[in-house]
């Protein structure tokens, strides 16, 4: 199990992809999720892990279900076959 200080880059990559596909900027997502854009940047770059509550708010801001966000992050964690 990862430690709190062990960032999960696949989650950040998933957030980035969904945000990009939605045509949102980091500022737009931060406003929709009520999270400072600096934190969105740190999460997307894999430098920090969001809390569960922030994951929920990001998913809402992206207009996706948390399970879809988690599934994409899990897919991105898998090594290429």
C-alpha positions in Angstrom: 0.0 0.0 0.0 1.5 3.4 -1.0 2.3 5.9 1.7 0.8 9.3 1.8 4.1 10.8 0.5 4.2 8.2 -2.3 2.5 10.1 -5.2 0.5 8.1 -7.7 1.4 9.5 -11.1 -1.2 7.4 -12.9 -4.0 9.2 -11.1 -2.5 12.5 -12.2 -2.2 11.3 -15.7 -5.8 10.2 -15.7 -7.0 13.6 -14.4 -4.9 15.3 -17.1 -6.3 13.2 -19.9 -9.9 13.6 -18.8 -9.4 17.4 -18.4 -7.7 17.7 -21.8 -10.4 15.6 -23.4 -13.0 17.9 -21.9 -11.2 20.9 -23.2 -10.7 22.3 -19.8 -7.7 24.3 -18.5 -6.3 23.7 -15.1 -7.9 26.9 -13.9 -11.3 25.9 -15.2 -11.0 22.5 -13.5 -9.8 24.2 -10.3 -12.9 26.5 -10.3 -15.3 23.6 -11.1 -13.7 21.4 -8.3 -13.1 24.3 -5.9 -9.5 23.3 -5.6 -6.6 25.8 -6.1 -5.1 25.4 -9.6 -1.7 24.9 -8.0 -2.9 21.7 -6.4 -4.4 20.6 -9.7 -1.0 21.1 -11.3 0.8 19.2 -8.5 -1.7 16.3 -8.7 -1.4 16.0 -12.5 2.3 16.1 -12.4 2.4 13.3 -9.8 4.0 15.5 -7.1 1.1 15.0 -4.6 -1.8 12.8 -3.8 -5.3 14.2 -3.5 -7.5 13.4 -0.6 -10.5 11.2 -1.2 -12.7 14.3 -1.0 -10.6 16.1 -3.6 -10.8 13.1 -5.9 -14.6 13.3 -5.7 -14.6 17.0 -6.3 -12.2 16.6 -9.3 -14.4 13.9 -10.8 -17.4 16.2 -10.4 -15.5 19.0 -12.0 -14.5 16.8 -14.9 -18.1 15.5 -15.3 -17.1 11.9 -14.8 -17.9 9.2 -12.2 -15.2 8.5 -9.7 -15.2 4.9 -10.8 -14.4 6.0 -14.4 -11.5 8.1 -13.1 -10.2 5.2 -11.0 -10.5 2.8 -14.0 -8.5 5.1 -16.2 -5.8 5.5 -13.5 -5.7 1.8 -13.1 -5.3 1.3 -16.8 -2.5 3.8 -17.0 -0.7 2.0 -14.1 -0.5 -1.2 -16.1 2.8 -1.8 -17.9 2.4 -1.9 -21.7 1.9 -5.5 -22.9 
